[in-house]
């Protein structure tokens, strides 16, 4: 699966605050099988800084991180991660 393909799972954590943003994401990834892709909708700030970094530290591949609206970097972002 390439970085532009449809994700296997989707998780919206925009209503969560740290550390629950990573906890919810980690639990979702744990339910997946190796090679599957999760797309996460998250807010800028701590979630955007910590969730991708923590996923990479746990051996998963961050495929990309993008603002939903390229003209509004302060709005929600999307993160794609492949389970390692």
C-alpha positions as CSV (number, residue, x, y, z in Angstrom):
1,X,0.0,0.0,0.0
2,X,1.5,3.4,-1.0
3,X,1.1,6.6,1.0
4,X,-1.8,7.8,-1.1
5,X,-3.9,4.7,-0.8
6,X,-7.0,4.5,1.4
7,X,-6.2,3.8,5.1
8,X,-7.4,0.6,6.7
9,X,-8.6,2.4,9.8
10,X,-9.5,6.0,10.8
11,X,-9.3,7.6,14.2
12,X,-10.4,11.1,15.2
13,X,-8.7,12.3,18.3
14,X,-9.4,16.0,18.0
15,X,-11.6,15.9,21.1
16,X,-8.8,14.4,23.2
17,X,-5.9,16.0,25.1
18,X,-2.5,14.7,25.8
19,X,-1.7,12.1,27.0
20,X,-5.0,10.5,25.8
21,X,-4.2,11.5,22.2
22,X,-1.3,9.0,22.1
23,X,-3.1,6.4,24.3
24,X,-6.1,6.3,22.0
25,X,-3.8,6.1,18.9
26,X,-1.6,3.4,20.5
27,X,-4.7,1.3,21.3
28,X,-6.0,1.6,17.7
29,X,-2.6,0.5,16.3
30,X,-2.4,-2.4,18.7
31,X,-5.6,-3.8,17.2
32,X,-4.2,-3.7,13.7
33,X,-2.0,-6.3,12.0
34,X,1.5,-5.5,10.7
35,X,1.5,-3.5,7.5
36,X,-2.0,-2.0,8.0
37,X,-2.4,1.8,7.8
38,X,-4.2,4.1,10.3
39,X,-5.2,7.6,9.5
40,X,-5.5,9.9,12.5
41,X,-7.2,13.3,12.6
42,X,-5.5,15.4,15.3
43,X,-5.1,19.0,16.4
44,X,-1.9,21.1,16.1
45,X,0.2,21.7,19.2
46,X,1.1,18.8,21.6
47,X,-0.8,16.1,19.7
48,X,0.8,17.0,16.4
49,X,4.2,17.1,18.0
50,X,3.9,14.0,20.2
51,X,1.8,11.5,18.5
52,X,3.9,11.0,15.3
53,X,7.1,11.0,17.3
54,X,5.8,8.5,19.8
55,X,4.5,6.2,17.0
56,X,7.9,6.2,15.3
57,X,9.6,5.5,18.6
58,X,7.4,2.4,19.0
59,X,8.6,1.1,15.6
60,X,5.8,2.3,13.3
61,X,6.3,4.2,10.0
62,X,4.8,7.7,9.8
63,X,3.9,8.0,6.1
64,X,2.9,11.6,6.2
65,X,1.4,14.4,8.3
66,X,-0.7,17.2,6.5
67,X,-2.9,20.0,7.5
68,X,-6.5,19.3,6.4
69,X,-6.6,22.8,4.9
70,X,-3.2,23.8,3.6
71,X,-4.2,27.5,4.1
72,X,-4.9,26.9,7.8
73,X,-2.0,25.3,9.5
74,X,-3.6,26.0,12.9
75,X,-6.5,23.7,12.0
76,X,-6.8,19.9,12.3
77,X,-4.2,17.7,10.6
78,X,-4.2,14.2,9.2
79,X,-1.5,11.6,10.1
80,X,-1.0,8.3,8.2
81,X,1.0,5.6,10.0
82,X,1.8,2.0,9.0
83,X,2.0,-0.5,11.8
84,X,5.5,-2.0,12.1
